Amino acid sequence: MHPSALVTTRKVEASRQVFLCIPGTYCSPVVFETLDETLFPEVQLLPLSWMTSPGPWDIPALGQRVALFLQELGTGPVLLAGHSTGGAIALAAAAAAPELVSGLLLLDTGANMHGHGDVSSIISLIEQGPGQEFFQALLRRSFYHQPDASRLEQLGAYASAVPGEAALQALKSQAALDLTDVLATLQMPAVVVHGRYDQARPIAHAEWLVKHLPHAELILLDCGHTPMVEIPSAYQQAIQRLLTMVQASF
């Protein structure tokens, strides 16, 4: 196992630019598999399953571990996507190794959790030992446009199988963390995507990121918390915009 001890769902192909995708808490990396890869032949999708990787799982540690993982890849700078809690991990990783990140795609996330209405109750429920009702409610809250039953079953199976301690460490550290001060140091292009109907995070969190990141654009979409599943075509347009920004930055 690599020193970073991080698990990806695919093997790396050195011939294409890596697009490392980090999902949110209890969110299966399969959410990134909706990508129509024929549209991006130069990009290699690499979803990360940090919750099924060995700990520690606090955000600063995961950011350092992702940075170490990028060094282990040895492929040069990568595109880095982070969804929800994965966005905080992506920001921490980019701050730890900015030379290894060519562009950031930040999906329904934020620099902090100020105004994130239900994080305290989620932590409390996890500490009590969540059951199927908890995971079903969490999934419903994650989508404005609900996926079909088979996809929900797939996502629910992942959520119920991962260690609760991974979720607790990540969410407790994220609730105490504010990455605003590091945003100005991230000079790579960034596209911030946010669903207008996100029940977890207000649009103000996305606007805050764009205000403080030096080279960022905001894309608002008619969806909830998980745009890559809800409206994949618009999500793919956001990726294309990031690729254009990255190419223009060289």
Secondary structure per residue as TSV (DSSP state, phi and psi in degrees):
chain	resnum	aa	ss	phi	psi
A	1	M	-	360.0	142.4
A	2	H	-	-65.0	154.0
A	3	P	T	-55.5	-31.3
A	4	S	T	-70.0	-23.6
A	5	A	-	58.1	31.5
A	6	L	-	-98.7	140.6
A	7	V	-	-104.8	127.6
A	8	T	B	-111.5	158.7
A	9	T	S	-89.1	-4.1
A	10	R	S	-137.7	159.4
A	11	K	-	-88.2	152.6
A	12	V	-	-82.4	136.5
A	13	E	-	-111.1	119.2
A	14	A	T	-69.6	-12.3
A	15	S	T	-80.5	-14.0
A	16	R	S	-125.8	159.0
A	17	Q	E	-68.7	130.6
A	18	V	E	-76.4	135.4
A	19	F	E	-117.0	90.1
A	20	L	E	-84.0	123.8
A	21	C	E	-117.6	126.1
A	22	I	E	-114.9	113.8
A	23	P	-	-79.4	173.7
A	24	G	-	-82.6	-178.5
A	25	T	T	-62.9	131.1
A	26	Y	T	64.4	10.2
A	27	C	-	-100.0	123.9
A	28	S	-	-67.7	141.8
A	29	P	G	-63.2	-10.6
A	30	V	G	-63.6	-18.9
A	31	V	G	-60.4	-24.0
A	32	F	G	-85.7	-9.6
A	33	E	G	-77.2	-1.3
A	34	T	G	-73.8	-9.6
A	35	L	-	-63.4	130.2
A	36	D	-	-80.6	96.1
A	37	E	G	-69.5	-17.3
A	38	T	G	-66.0	-20.8
A	39	L	G	-78.8	-16.1
A	40	F	-	-132.3	65.6
A	41	P	T	-63.4	-21.1
A	42	E	T	-87.1	-4.2
A	43	V	E	-112.7	138.3
A	44	Q	E	-109.8	112.3
A	45	L	E	-71.0	131.3
A	46	L	E	-140.4	85.8
A	47	P	E	-71.8	141.8
A	48	L	B	-108.1	132.6
A	49	S	-	-108.6	78.9
A	50	W	G	-70.2	-26.4
A	51	M	G	-73.8	-25.0
A	52	T	G	-96.4	2.3
A	53	S	S	-83.6	155.7
A	54	P	-	-61.4	152.6
A	55	G	S	-72.2	178.7
A	56	P	-	-76.7	160.6
A	57	W	-	-121.1	13.3
A	58	D	S	-72.2	155.4
A	59	I	H	-61.5	-47.9
A	60	P	H	-58.9	-41.7
A	61	A	H	-66.0	-42.6
A	62	L	H	-64.7	-38.0
A	63	G	H	-60.6	-44.6
A	64	Q	H	-64.1	-39.4
A	65	R	H	-68.5	-38.0
A	66	V	H	-64.7	-41.9
A	67	A	H	-59.6	-42.3
A	68	L	H	-64.0	-40.5
A	69	F	H	-60.7	-40.6
A	70	L	H	-64.1	-37.1
A	71	Q	H	-64.0	-41.5
A	72	E	H	-63.0	-35.8
A	73	L	H	-60.0	-42.9
A	74	G	-	66.4	24.9
A	75	T	S	-99.3	2.3
A	76	G	-	86.7	-171.8
A	77	P	S	-59.4	143.9
A	78	V	E	-119.5	161.1
A	79	L	E	-82.9	134.9
A	80	L	E	-125.0	118.5
A	81	A	E	-109.2	139.4
A	82	G	E	-136.6	128.2
A	83	H	E	-111.4	126.4
A	84	S	T	58.1	-123.4
A	85	T	H	-57.0	-33.1
A	86	G	H	-60.2	-26.3
A	87	G	H	-67.1	-40.0
A	88	A	H	-64.8	-39.7
A	89	I	H	-63.5	-43.1
A	90	A	H	-62.7	-42.2
A	91	L	H	-63.7	-41.9
A	92	A	H	-64.4	-38.4
A	93	A	H	-67.8	-42.5
A	94	A	H	-64.2	-35.3
A	95	A	H	-68.9	-34.1
A	96	A	H	-76.3	-30.8
A	97	A	-	-144.6	66.4
A	98	P	G	-61.1	-27.3
A	99	E	G	-69.6	-13.5
A	100	L	G	-104.4	6.9
A	101	V	E	-124.1	115.0
A	102	S	E	-86.9	-24.3
A	103	G	E	-164.9	152.8
A	104	L	E	-119.0	133.3
A	105	L	E	-117.1	112.4
A	106	L	E	-112.3	116.8
A	107	L	E	-113.8	111.8
A	108	D	S	47.4	58.2
A	109	T	-	-138.4	-167.7
A	110	G	-	-168.3	169.2
A	111	A	S	-75.1	-21.3
A	112	N	S	-152.1	-177.0
A	113	M	-	-112.8	21.5
A	114	H	T	-62.8	123.0
A	115	G	T	85.6	2.8
A	116	H	-	-77.8	101.9
A	117	G	T	-63.7	-30.1
A	118	D	T	-117.6	13.4
A	119	V	H	-65.6	-38.7
A	120	S	H	-64.9	-41.7
A	121	S	H	-69.0	-35.1
A	122	I	H	-64.2	-45.4
A	123	I	H	-60.0	-44.1
A	124	S	H	-61.5	-42.5
A	125	L	H	-66.9	-37.8
A	126	I	H	-65.1	-41.2
A	127	E	H	-62.2	-31.6
A	128	Q	H	-78.0	-15.3
A	129	G	-	97.5	90.1
A	130	P	-	-70.6	146.8
A	131	G	-	-112.7	-171.0
A	132	Q	H	-61.4	-34.1
A	133	E	H	-61.1	-39.8
A	134	F	H	-61.9	-48.6
A	135	F	H	-66.4	-37.5
A	136	Q	H	-64.6	-41.5
A	137	A	H	-65.7	-39.9
A	138	L	H	-63.1	-40.6
A	139	L	H	-66.9	-44.7
A	140	R	H	-59.7	-39.5
A	141	R	H	-70.5	-19.0
A	142	S	T	-84.2	-7.3
A	143	F	-	-135.4	135.9
A	144	Y	S	-87.7	-48.5
A	145	H	S	-92.2	104.8
A	146	Q	-	-69.8	135.4
A	147	P	-	-68.2	170.6
A	148	D	-	-71.9	169.5
A	149	A	H	-61.4	-38.4
A	150	S	H	-66.9	-38.3
A	151	R	H	-68.5	-42.1
A	152	L	H	-61.8	-38.9
A	153	E	H	-64.6	-41.1
A	154	Q	H	-62.8	-45.5
A	155	L	H	-67.9	-38.4
A	156	G	H	-66.3	-37.2
A	157	A	H	-64.0	-40.4
A	158	Y	H	-64.4	-48.6
A	159	A	H	-59.5	-41.8
A	160	S	H	-76.0	-14.1
A	161	A	H	-96.9	-17.1
A	162	V	S	-81.7	157.6
A	163	P	-	-65.4	131.4
A	164	G	H	-62.2	-30.8
A	165	E	H	-63.9	-32.9
A	166	A	H	-62.7	-44.3
A	167	A	H	-65.1	-42.7
A	168	L	H	-63.4	-47.1
A	169	Q	H	-61.8	-43.5
A	170	A	H	-65.5	-49.9
A	171	L	H	-69.9	-39.9
A	172	K	H	-63.3	-42.1
A	173	S	H	-70.1	-37.2
A	174	Q	H	-66.9	-38.2
A	175	A	H	-63.9	-28.6
A	176	A	T	-93.6	-2.4
A	177	L	-	-104.0	142.3
A	178	D	-	-133.2	113.6
A	179	L	-	-93.0	9.8
A	180	T	H	-54.2	-42.0
A	181	D	H	-64.2	-25.7
A	182	V	H	-89.0	-14.1
A	183	L	H	-59.9	-40.7
A	184	A	T	-65.1	-19.1
A	185	T	T	-84.2	-9.6
A	186	L	-	-92.1	98.4
A	187	Q	-	-89.3	-5.4
A	188	M	S	-73.6	154.5
A	189	P	-	-60.3	147.8
A	190	A	E	-141.7	139.0
A	191	V	E	-116.5	124.0
A	192	V	E	-104.7	117.9
A	193	V	E	-110.2	134.9
A	194	H	E	-146.4	136.6
A	195	G	E	-81.4	132.2
A	196	R	T	-61.9	-25.1
A	197	Y	T	-109.8	24.1
A	198	D	-	-62.9	122.5
A	199	Q	S	-85.0	-11.7
A	200	A	S	-95.2	-46.8
A	201	R	S	-122.6	134.5
A	202	P	-	-74.5	158.9
A	203	I	H	-59.2	-27.8
A	204	A	H	-57.1	-29.7
A	205	H	H	-65.3	-40.7
A	206	A	H	-68.2	-41.9
A	207	E	H	-63.0	-35.2
A	208	W	H	-64.2	-42.6
A	209	L	H	-60.7	-47.0
A	210	V	H	-65.2	-34.6
A	211	K	H	-66.0	-33.7
A	212	H	H	-104.8	-16.9
A	213	L	S	-82.0	134.5
A	214	P	T	-64.4	-33.6
A	215	H	T	-133.6	69.9
A	216	A	E	-127.8	148.6
A	217	E	E	-126.3	147.9
A	218	L	E	-106.1	132.3
A	219	I	E	-122.6	114.8
A	220	L	E	-96.1	133.8
A	221	L	E	-123.3	153.8
A	222	D	S	-84.2	73.2
A	223	C	S	-155.5	-175.1
A	224	G	-	-97.9	-133.2
A	225	H	S	-82.9	-11.8
A	226	T	-	-131.3	74.0
A	227	P	H	-62.7	-31.3
A	228	M	H	-66.9	-23.1
A	229	V	H	-93.9	-40.2
A	230	E	H	-73.8	-45.1
A	231	I	-	-137.9	74.9
A	232	P	H	-59.3	-31.1
A	233	S	H	-65.4	-42.3
A	234	A	H	-68.4	-37.4
A	235	Y	H	-59.9	-42.6
A	236	Q	H	-66.4	-33.4
A	237	Q	H	-65.3	-35.0
A	238	A	H	-66.0	-39.5
A	239	I	H	-62.2	-43.7
A	240	Q	H	-61.8	-37.9
A	241	R	H	-64.4	-41.3
A	242	L	H	-63.2	-43.2
A	243	L	H	-60.2	-40.4
A	244	T	H	-63.7	-43.3
A	245	M	H	-64.4	-40.2
A	246	V	H	-65.3	-44.5
A	247	Q	H	-62.2	-38.9
A	248	A	H	-70.9	-19.7
A	249	S	H	-80.7	-14.0
A	250	F	-	-83.6	360.0
